[in-house]
Amino acid sequence: ADLILSAQTLDLSLSYQGSSGGGSTLLGYVGIDTIIEQMRKKTMKTGFDFNIMVVGQSGLGKSTLVNTLFKSQVSRRSSGWSRDEKIPRTVEIKSVSHVIEEGGVKMKLTVIDTPGFGDQINNENCWEPISKYINEQYEKFLKEEVNIARKKRIPDTRVHCCLYFISPTGHSLRQLDIEFMKHLGRAVNIIPVIAKADTLTPEEKTEFKQRVRKELEVCGAEFYPQKEFDEDMEDKSDNDKIRETMPFAVVGSDKEYQVNGKRVLGRKTAWGIVEVENPNHCEFSLLRDFLIRSHLQDLKEVTHNIHYETYRAKRLNDNGGLHPISSSSDTQESNL
């Protein structure tokens, strides 16, 4: 009987031993694994924030693509400039927030648009208002964080992701594209996309993507996911595949058409329907899966642990480790 009991105890202890083989051996069920379910329930109750910025010149379908990504009207509608509407002389920052829900999970989605970017004859330093806005959101979070009586949940308006729209020229990047990513690549998670990719042939698309990657590598411009942020070999393997695919060549549309007996999102052309979610037609589904289904949480974590921490360290160091109190210092900006 003692032998049988010892064997049963051994089996039980082995069943609950840590996967790493180290640490204490559990002699019975404790319930540590329920922490995942607890976290899930808490997230279901509180929801979460996700802030996405779209940058690119007018006419590249920025609003349409974001609406297609989230399958709802979350971005302002823009059909180009009307005769009565003037092109902004400077880059404007406009944001709109919506609470969207799927499967009981609530997400406050904020879309930040940048009308006027790249639309001028002289676009020198037109990224500066965008850089200023990004840093202002870090500053807001920092002020809340250093308060003696902090809010239970600090409002998070920091930009978690910046979709940068590249014009489908098929030739090379504009100098503006390179300068933007060089200046902001270390302040925000930039994901470059080739807009309206159906205007390129498959051969042109492949060559253009290779040329874009090469140009960004040569000039030292960074985009997400950076190799230095890979946490382990599994991360590196997964992210290497993504980096080899970028920039994503995408098509956006919020119109449905009948194709082979089913309704699909697509763009109607003289030669047929370009199906947005068909991987043989464009890389929209790859972008959606990457942005929402596999890396959304990582985008938020990199924003907090890398970009915000870089801003925070520099900001506090510039002020001798103390947060400024006077109103005059509230307007101080970072040179990041």
Secondary structure, 3 states (H helix, E strand, C coil): CHHHHHHHHHHHHHHCCCCCCCCCCCCCCCCHHHHHHHHHHHHHHHCEEEEEEEECCCCCCHHHHHHHHHCCCCCCCCCCCCCCCCCCCCCCCEEEEEEEEECCEEEEEEEEECCCCCCCCCCCCCCHHHHHHHHHHHHHHHHHHHCCCCCCCCCCCCCCEEEEEECCCCCCCCHHHHHHHHHHCCCCCEEEEECCHHHCCHHHHHHHHHHHHHHHHHHCCCCCCCHHHCCCHHHHHHHHHHHHHCCEECCCCCCEEEECCEEEEEEEECCEEEECCCCCCCCHHHHHHHHHHHCHHHHHHHHHHHHHHHHHHHHHHHCCCCCCCCHHHHHCCCCC
